[in-house]
């Protein structure tokens, strides 16, 4: 059985190739993204996180990406 969290994670993994706009479809203004380092509140902060994340990755990263383990 799939959960909402699993669905969002799968969408992120699929959408990452399409870019930040595709990822942001899973978020609303009252969303909070919690990372190991901090929490991002609202669309502007969350968009900034994903923009920086994707910008910092090599162009070919998704061609070589393999998910070895997923815990939801």
C-alpha positions in Angstrom: 0.0 0.0 0.0 1.4 3.4 -0.9 1.2 6.4 1.4 1.0 10.1 0.6 4.7 10.4 1.7 5.7 7.7 -0.7 3.8 9.3 -3.5 5.5 12.7 -2.8 8.9 11.1 -2.7 8.3 9.2 -6.0 7.1 12.4 -7.6 10.2 14.3 -6.4 12.5 11.6 -7.8 10.6 11.7 -11.1 10.2 15.5 -11.2 13.8 16.3 -10.4 14.8 15.8 -14.0 12.1 18.3 -15.1 13.3 20.9 -12.6 12.2 22.9 -9.7 8.7 23.9 -11.0 7.8 20.2 -11.3 9.0 19.5 -7.7 7.2 22.5 -6.3 3.8 21.1 -7.4 3.9 19.0 -4.2 4.1 22.1 -1.9 1.7 24.7 -0.7 2.4 28.1 1.0 2.0 26.5 4.5 4.4 23.6 3.7 7.6 23.0 5.7 10.6 21.1 4.3 12.7 19.6 7.1 16.3 18.7 6.2 19.2 17.5 8.4 20.4 21.1 8.7 17.3 23.3 8.9 13.7 23.7 8.1 12.4 25.7 5.1 9.0 27.3 5.5 6.7 28.3 2.7 7.0 28.2 -1.1 9.8 30.8 -1.4 12.2 29.1 1.0 11.4 25.6 -0.3 11.9 26.8 -3.9 15.3 28.3 -2.9 16.4 25.1 -1.3 15.6 23.0 -4.4 17.0 25.6 -6.8 20.3 25.6 -5.0 20.3 21.8 -4.7 19.7 21.2 -8.4 22.1 23.9 -9.4 24.9 22.3 -7.4 24.4 18.9 -9.1 26.3 17.8 -12.2 24.1 17.7 -15.4 24.5 14.0 -15.7 23.6 13.1 -12.1 20.2 11.7 -12.9 21.6 9.4 -15.6 23.9 7.9 -13.0 21.5 8.1 -10.0 20.6 4.8 -8.3 18.5 4.6 -5.2 19.7 1.8 -3.0 17.4 2.1 -0.1 14.2 4.0 0.7 12.7 4.2 4.1 9.4 6.1 4.5 
